[in-house]
Amino acid sequence: MTKQQFPPYEPVKIGEKFWAIEQGGVRCYLFEGDDMALLVDAGFGGDLKSVCEKLTDKPIQLLITHADGDHMGAAWQFGPYYMHPSEFSYYHMRNSKQPDAIAIWEGEKIDLGNFCFEIVFIPGHTPGSIALLERNQRFILTGDTVGNVPVYMFGNGRNLPAYLASIKKLKEIQDSFDEIWPAHGKRPLPKAILKDLCQLAGEITTGKWPQPQPAPAHMPESVKVYGKNGVAFYLEK
């Protein structure tokens, strides 16, 4: 994959006015409301705007769950996007410029009419990671924080104790949702996965590391996969 060549965006209709947009292992989400549409994350890059405009004729507002490159690739196509201010410095560190961002805070709501999303602050994978909770329809979007594939937890900006606190926070509100919609791996996920992530992160933070497994060849040699019960992290010990 080069800067000019990206995997295609592949929309999948999930429900009424609700799409997952798959792109080579990463996933965006699009929700059409009464007067506007909300796009959650922007993939590796490529013409995401045209894909979205085939699904909705409403004005599109982008929200970024966190500023890793596979969530920011097509962000420039949509103008200023929502992002938690705790992510601004992380974006700047990775891009040598400031984000074209509108601050959005924990507890704020994005009301589309048929969908109403509440922002939940879940730092750890990155300093400003956020989730979107839909209480009425009982689901939550969690970016990269929750997944049945290994979660990146090595390098600048990652913090496992903060991640553990965020997973505990999601467990505390799990009576508000039935399904978890992640940015990678299987979708949707049962909320029981939070217990497994909490246990694994808790054991590692107290020094009880599982047996390491090899990470993909493109990662630094010091990075290994540490996992159990179907969940895992990419970590440097």
N, C-alpha and C positions, 0 to 999 in steps of 0.2 A: 504494500500500500504506500503510495507516494502522497505528497501534498496535493497533487492535482487529481488523484484517483482514490476514491473511497468506495466502500461497499454500498450497494443501493439501500435506500430506505424502503422498508416493506411494511405498509400499514396493515394492521389486523384489527377488525372490529370486535371489541369486547362486549359492548352493550350499547344501549341507546345513547348516541352522541358521545361515545367513549371509545378511543382507539389506542392501542399500543403500536408504536412505530419502531420496528426492529431494524438494527443496522450492525451486522457483523459482530454480534455478541454484546452490544449495548442497546439500551431501549429508552425511547422517549414516550411520552404520553400526551394525547391531545383530548381535550374536553370542550365540546361546543355548548355554550350557554345561551341565554336568551338574547343578549346583545353583544357578546364577545366570546372568544374562544381562549382557553388557557393551554399553552404548550409547556410541558414540564421537561426541561433539558433539551439539548440541541446536538447530540451525537458527535461523531468524528469530524463531520464536514460534508460538503456537498449541498445540492439544492433542496434543502428541507422545506423552504418556504413554498415552493411550487407543489410539493407533496401535500402539505397542509392545506393549501388553497384548493386542492381538488376534493378535500374532505369537508371543508367549511367555507362559507362565504362571509363569515363574521370576522371583524378585526381580531388579530391574534396578539395576545400578550404572552411573552416568554417569562418563565420562572426557572432559575437555575438552582438545583438542590445542592450543588457544590461545584467547585471550579476546576476539577480535573479535566484534562484535554478532551476526553471522550464524551464529555457532557457540554462542551463549549464550542465545538467545531463550527456550527452554523449560526452561532448566537448573533453575529454581526448582521445577519439578514433581517432581524426583527427589532432593531432599535433598542432603547433602554430596557433592561430586563430586571426582574426582581431577584435580589440576592441578600442574604443575611450579612450585615456589616462585618461580622467576625470573619467573613470569607474574603474581604477586600484585600487584606495584606497577603493572604495565601495566593490569590489571583495575581497580585502584583509581583510576588516572588517568582512565579512561574512564567510570567509574560512580559516583565519589565515595563509595564504600563498599568494604569488604573482601569478597573472595569467600568463599562458603560452601564452602571447599575443604579437601581432604585432600591433604597433600603427597605427591607421588610423584616418585621420583628416577630418574636414568639408571641403567639396569641392573636396576631392579626388574622383577619379572614378575607378570603377572596370569594365573593358571592357571585356566582354565575346564574343564579336563579334555580336551575335544576341541580346544580352542584354547589356546595359551599365548603371551601377548604380552610381549615385552621392550621396555622403554621406552628410546628413543634420543633424546637431547637434541639439537635442531637449531635453535638460535637464529638470528635474522636477520630473518625475516618479522615475528616478534615476539620479545621477549627470552626467553620461556619456551616457545617452540614445541617440541612433541615429536612423534615418530613411534612407531608400534607395529609391531614386527617379529615375525612369526610364522615361526620358522625351520623347523618341521616341514612346514608347508604352503606355505612359500616365497613369502610375500607380505609387503608392508609398507604400512601406512597412513601418509600423510605430511601430512595436514591441507592447508594452503595452500602449503606450501613447494615442492611439485612439482606442475606442471600444464601442460597444453598451451594454457591461456589465460593472459593476462598476470597476473603475480604482483604484488600491491600492495607497493611498496617505497618509498612516500613517507609523510611524516608522522612524528610522535613514535613512538618505539619500533622503527622499521624501521632496519636496519643492513645495508648491502650487503656490506661485508667479512666480517661475521659470517655472513651468508647464504652467501657463497662458501665459507667454511670448513666450513659444515654440508653443503653439496652435495658437497664433497670427502670429507667423512666418510661420507656415504651411498655414494659411489663406492667407498670403501675396504671397505665391507661388502657390496657388491652381489653377491658370490658366495653370500650367504645368502638371496637372494630372486630370484624370476623376474618378479613382477608388482608394480606400484605402484598403489595405490588412493588417488586424491586426493579432495579435498573439492569440487573444481570441475572442469568440463570433462569430457573423455572419460575413460571408465573401462573396464578398467584401462589403465595405460600401460606400455610397455616400459621397461626400465631404461636403454636407450640414451639416453633423454631427459636423464639426468643429465649426460652428456658435453656436450650442447648447452647446458644451463643453466650448467654450469661454465665453458664457453668464453665465453658471453655475459657472465656476471657478472665473470669475470676481465678481459675486455677493457674493460668499463665502469670497473672499479676502477682500471685503469691509464690511463684517459683516452681510450680508443678507443670513442667513443659511436657507435652506429648512427644512421642518419638517423631523426629522430623522426617519428612518425605521430600524428594527433589522438587524444586520449582522449575517452571519452564526455562528453557535455555537462554531466552532473551533477558532474563532477570539477573541481577548481580549474583555472583557465586555464593555470597554470604546469606542470601535469602533462601529460606526453606518454607515448606508447607507444614503447619502445625494444626492438626485437626482431630476431631472425634465426633461420633454421633451424627455424621453427615454435614457438619459445619467445619470451617477452617479459616485460618489467617495466613497470609504471606507476611513473614516476620524475619527480622535479623536477631539472633540471640546474642 
